[in-house]
Amino acid sequence: MAVSYKKAAIRITGPDLFELRKAFKRLPSNIAARVIGAGLRRAVKPGEAALKQITPKGPTGNLRRSIKTLVKRYPRDGAAVAVVGYIKAGTGKVRSAGGGKVMKGPDRAFHQFWIEFGTADRYSKEPSSRGGYIASSYRKLGPFVLKGAGKVQTSPGYPKAFFKKSATPVYLRSTGAQHPVETAFRLSKNAIAANLNGEMQKALQNGLKILEDQARRASQMKDLAKHL
């Protein structure tokens, strides 16, 4: 049995797990996949909690909002996999984060790969129609007010708003790799591994109960049919 964080996985072995595996094989595969999936979802809670704690909160909060645990069940094989991370961006309901083009919602984490792996140095591309080069959050994050006679400042301040102007392309710097998914996995994998055996024991008991309930209902229906 394994719990996956994209390319990372936790695998546990031992005589207890070997016996559990044999016991799950005696269950119908669809029931085994169902209860194993539920057990994995419970077991990986430390991973989701660690990722929420580590993930930086930007001006929209979209990255934290996108954190989810997804469980994939394989009814034909009697298996399941749990994955903790950021959900795919670009498909759900959204609203403007601050009056601009940038939207707010649980699937708006388009920047998840920038935060995890970092970016190269970036520069503004097109010159402004007013002359020079401008890098601004005005259209994306929403309106702001410029203040200050010398050094120009935005209200609200960075990171909710930013403004830079230069005669040459504006240097936007790089984004350093923060590796929140990798770090959360490293910090929580021991807790998840400790959870797995107990949760799989519970999953087996839940599977046996489902099987018993199905058998009891089938027997009741058979008895009912005899009296019709």
Contacts in CASP RR format, 6 or more apart in sequence:
PFRMAT RR
TARGET T0000
AUTHOR 0000-0000-0000
METHOD contacts of the structure
MODEL  1
MAVSYKKAAIRITGPDLFELRKAFKRLPSNIAARVIGAGLRRAVKPGEAA
LKQITPKGPTGNLRRSIKTLVKRYPRDGAAVAVVGYIKAGTGKVRSAGGG
KVMKGPDRAFHQFWIEFGTADRYSKEPSSRGGYIASSYRKLGPFVLKGAG
KVQTSPGYPKAFFKKSATPVYLRSTGAQHPVETAFRLSKNAIAANLNGEM
QKALQNGLKILEDQARRASQMKDLAKHL
1 11 0 8 1.000
1 12 0 8 1.000
1 17 0 8 1.000
1 21 0 8 1.000
1 36 0 8 1.000
1 40 0 8 1.000
1 79 0 8 1.000
1 196 0 8 1.000
1 200 0 8 1.000
2 9 0 8 1.000
2 10 0 8 1.000
2 11 0 8 1.000
2 81 0 8 1.000
3 9 0 8 1.000
3 10 0 8 1.000
3 40 0 8 1.000
3 43 0 8 1.000
3 44 0 8 1.000
3 81 0 8 1.000
3 82 0 8 1.000
3 192 0 8 1.000
3 196 0 8 1.000
4 81 0 8 1.000
4 82 0 8 1.000
4 83 0 8 1.000
5 47 0 8 1.000
5 83 0 8 1.000
5 84 0 8 1.000
5 85 0 8 1.000
5 181 0 8 1.000
5 184 0 8 1.000
5 185 0 8 1.000
6 83 0 8 1.000
6 85 0 8 1.000
6 181 0 8 1.000
8 182 0 8 1.000
8 185 0 8 1.000
8 189 0 8 1.000
10 189 0 8 1.000
10 192 0 8 1.000
10 193 0 8 1.000
10 196 0 8 1.000
12 193 0 8 1.000
12 196 0 8 1.000
12 197 0 8 1.000
16 197 0 8 1.000
17 197 0 8 1.000
17 200 0 8 1.000
20 197 0 8 1.000
20 200 0 8 1.000
20 201 0 8 1.000
20 204 0 8 1.000
23 204 0 8 1.000
24 32 0 8 1.000
24 36 0 8 1.000
24 78 0 8 1.000
24 204 0 8 1.000
25 32 0 8 1.000
27 35 0 8 1.000
27 78 0 8 1.000
27 204 0 8 1.000
27 207 0 8 1.000
27 208 0 8 1.000
27 211 0 8 1.000
28 211 0 8 1.000
29 75 0 8 1.000
29 76 0 8 1.000
29 77 0 8 1.000
29 78 0 8 1.000
30 75 0 8 1.000
30 78 0 8 1.000
31 207 0 8 1.000
31 210 0 8 1.000
31 211 0 8 1.000
32 78 0 8 1.000
32 79 0 8 1.000
32 207 0 8 1.000
33 73 0 8 1.000
33 74 0 8 1.000
33 75 0 8 1.000
33 77 0 8 1.000
33 78 0 8 1.000
33 79 0 8 1.000
33 80 0 8 1.000
34 73 0 8 1.000
34 75 0 8 1.000
34 207 0 8 1.000
34 210 0 8 1.000
35 203 0 8 1.000
35 204 0 8 1.000
35 206 0 8 1.000
35 207 0 8 1.000
35 210 0 8 1.000
36 73 0 8 1.000
36 78 0 8 1.000
36 79 0 8 1.000
36 80 0 8 1.000
36 200 0 8 1.000
36 203 0 8 1.000
37 71 0 8 1.000
37 73 0 8 1.000
37 80 0 8 1.000
37 82 0 8 1.000
37 203 0 8 1.000
38 71 0 8 1.000
38 203 0 8 1.000
38 206 0 8 1.000
39 199 0 8 1.000
39 200 0 8 1.000
39 202 0 8 1.000
39 203 0 8 1.000
40 71 0 8 1.000
40 80 0 8 1.000
40 81 0 8 1.000
40 82 0 8 1.000
40 196 0 8 1.000
40 199 0 8 1.000
41 69 0 8 1.000
41 71 0 8 1.000
41 82 0 8 1.000
42 195 0 8 1.000
42 199 0 8 1.000
42 202 0 8 1.000
43 82 0 8 1.000
43 192 0 8 1.000
43 195 0 8 1.000
43 196 0 8 1.000
43 199 0 8 1.000
44 69 0 8 1.000
44 82 0 8 1.000
44 84 0 8 1.000
44 192 0 8 1.000
44 195 0 8 1.000
45 69 0 8 1.000
45 195 0 8 1.000
46 188 0 8 1.000
46 191 0 8 1.000
46 192 0 8 1.000
46 195 0 8 1.000
47 84 0 8 1.000
47 184 0 8 1.000
47 185 0 8 1.000
47 187 0 8 1.000
47 188 0 8 1.000
47 191 0 8 1.000
47 192 0 8 1.000
48 67 0 8 1.000
48 68 0 8 1.000
48 69 0 8 1.000
48 84 0 8 1.000
48 85 0 8 1.000
49 188 0 8 1.000
50 183 0 8 1.000
50 184 0 8 1.000
50 185 0 8 1.000
50 187 0 8 1.000
50 188 0 8 1.000
51 67 0 8 1.000
51 84 0 8 1.000
51 85 0 8 1.000
51 180 0 8 1.000
51 181 0 8 1.000
51 184 0 8 1.000
52 64 0 8 1.000
52 67 0 8 1.000
53 184 0 8 1.000
54 180 0 8 1.000
54 183 0 8 1.000
54 184 0 8 1.000
54 187 0 8 1.000
55 63 0 8 1.000
55 64 0 8 1.000
55 67 0 8 1.000
55 115 0 8 1.000
55 180 0 8 1.000
56 63 0 8 1.000
56 115 0 8 1.000
56 178 0 8 1.000
56 180 0 8 1.000
57 63 0 8 1.000
57 64 0 8 1.000
58 159 0 8 1.000
59 97 0 8 1.000
59 141 0 8 1.000
59 159 0 8 1.000
59 160 0 8 1.000
60 97 0 8 1.000
60 102 0 8 1.000
60 104 0 8 1.000
60 105 0 8 1.000
60 108 0 8 1.000
60 141 0 8 1.000
61 104 0 8 1.000
62 97 0 8 1.000
62 104 0 8 1.000
62 105 0 8 1.000
62 106 0 8 1.000
62 108 0 8 1.000
62 109 0 8 1.000
62 111 0 8 1.000
63 86 0 8 1.000
63 109 0 8 1.000
63 111 0 8 1.000
63 112 0 8 1.000
63 115 0 8 1.000
65 104 0 8 1.000
65 105 0 8 1.000
65 106 0 8 1.000
65 108 0 8 1.000
65 109 0 8 1.000
66 85 0 8 1.000
66 86 0 8 1.000
66 87 0 8 1.000
66 89 0 8 1.000
66 105 0 8 1.000
66 106 0 8 1.000
66 107 0 8 1.000
66 108 0 8 1.000
66 109 0 8 1.000
66 112 0 8 1.000
67 84 0 8 1.000
67 85 0 8 1.000
67 86 0 8 1.000
67 87 0 8 1.000
68 84 0 8 1.000
68 85 0 8 1.000
68 86 0 8 1.000
68 87 0 8 1.000
68 106 0 8 1.000
69 82 0 8 1.000
69 83 0 8 1.000
69 84 0 8 1.000
69 85 0 8 1.000
70 82 0 8 1.000
70 83 0 8 1.000
70 84 0 8 1.000
70 85 0 8 1.000
70 87 0 8 1.000
71 80 0 8 1.000
71 81 0 8 1.000
71 82 0 8 1.000
71 83 0 8 1.000
72 80 0 8 1.000
72 81 0 8 1.000
72 82 0 8 1.000
72 83 0 8 1.000
73 79 0 8 1.000
73 80 0 8 1.000
74 80 0 8 1.000
74 81 0 8 1.000
84 181 0 8 1.000
84 184 0 8 1.000
84 185 0 8 1.000
85 181 0 8 1.000
86 109 0 8 1.000
86 112 0 8 1.000
86 181 0 8 1.000
87 106 0 8 1.000
87 107 0 8 1.000
87 109 0 8 1.000
88 107 0 8 1.000
89 107 0 8 1.000
89 108 0 8 1.000
89 109 0 8 1.000
89 110 0 8 1.000
89 112 0 8 1.000
90 107 0 8 1.000
90 108 0 8 1.000
90 110 0 8 1.000
91 107 0 8 1.000
92 105 0 8 1.000
92 106 0 8 1.000
92 107 0 8 1.000
93 105 0 8 1.000
94 103 0 8 1.000
94 104 0 8 1.000
94 105 0 8 1.000
94 107 0 8 1.000
94 108 0 8 1.000
95 103 0 8 1.000
95 104 0 8 1.000
95 105 0 8 1.000
96 102 0 8 1.000
96 103 0 8 1.000
96 104 0 8 1.000
96 142 0 8 1.000
97 103 0 8 1.000
97 104 0 8 1.000
97 141 0 8 1.000
97 142 0 8 1.000
98 104 0 8 1.000
98 141 0 8 1.000
98 142 0 8 1.000
99 141 0 8 1.000
99 142 0 8 1.000
99 143 0 8 1.000
100 139 0 8 1.000
100 140 0 8 1.000
100 141 0 8 1.000
100 142 0 8 1.000
100 143 0 8 1.000
101 139 0 8 1.000
101 140 0 8 1.000
102 108 0 8 1.000
102 140 0 8 1.000
102 141 0 8 1.000
102 142 0 8 1.000
114 175 0 8 1.000
115 175 0 8 1.000
115 177 0 8 1.000
115 178 0 8 1.000
115 180 0 8 1.000
116 177 0 8 1.000
116 178 0 8 1.000
116 179 0 8 1.000
116 180 0 8 1.000
116 181 0 8 1.000
116 182 0 8 1.000
117 177 0 8 1.000
117 179 0 8 1.000
118 174 0 8 1.000
118 175 0 8 1.000
118 176 0 8 1.000
118 177 0 8 1.000
118 178 0 8 1.000
119 174 0 8 1.000
119 175 0 8 1.000
119 176 0 8 1.000
120 174 0 8 1.000
121 171 0 8 1.000
121 172 0 8 1.000
121 173 0 8 1.000
121 174 0 8 1.000
122 171 0 8 1.000
122 172 0 8 1.000
122 173 0 8 1.000
122 174 0 8 1.000
123 169 0 8 1.000
123 170 0 8 1.000
123 171 0 8 1.000
123 172 0 8 1.000
124 133 0 8 1.000
124 134 0 8 1.000
124 135 0 8 1.000
124 164 0 8 1.000
124 169 0 8 1.000
124 170 0 8 1.000
124 172 0 8 1.000
125 169 0 8 1.000
126 133 0 8 1.000
127 133 0 8 1.000
128 134 0 8 1.000
128 165 0 8 1.000
132 165 0 8 1.000
132 166 0 8 1.000
132 167 0 8 1.000
133 165 0 8 1.000
133 166 0 8 1.000
133 167 0 8 1.000
133 168 0 8 1.000
133 169 0 8 1.000
133 170 0 8 1.000
134 163 0 8 1.000
134 164 0 8 1.000
134 165 0 8 1.000
134 170 0 8 1.000
135 162 0 8 1.000
135 163 0 8 1.000
135 164 0 8 1.000
135 165 0 8 1.000
135 170 0 8 1.000
135 172 0 8 1.000
136 162 0 8 1.000
136 163 0 8 1.000
136 164 0 8 1.000
137 144 0 8 1.000
137 154 0 8 1.000
137 160 0 8 1.000
137 161 0 8 1.000
137 162 0 8 1.000
137 163 0 8 1.000
138 144 0 8 1.000
138 161 0 8 1.000
138 163 0 8 1.000
141 160 0 8 1.000
141 161 0 8 1.000
142 161 0 8 1.000
144 154 0 8 1.000
144 155 0 8 1.000
144 156 0 8 1.000
144 157 0 8 1.000
144 160 0 8 1.000
144 161 0 8 1.000
144 163 0 8 1.000
145 154 0 8 1.000
145 155 0 8 1.000
146 152 0 8 1.000
146 153 0 8 1.000
146 154 0 8 1.000
146 155 0 8 1.000
146 163 0 8 1.000
147 153 0 8 1.000
147 154 0 8 1.000
147 155 0 8 1.000
152 163 0 8 1.000
152 165 0 8 1.000
154 161 0 8 1.000
154 162 0 8 1.000
154 163 0 8 1.000
155 161 0 8 1.000
164 170 0 8 1.000
END
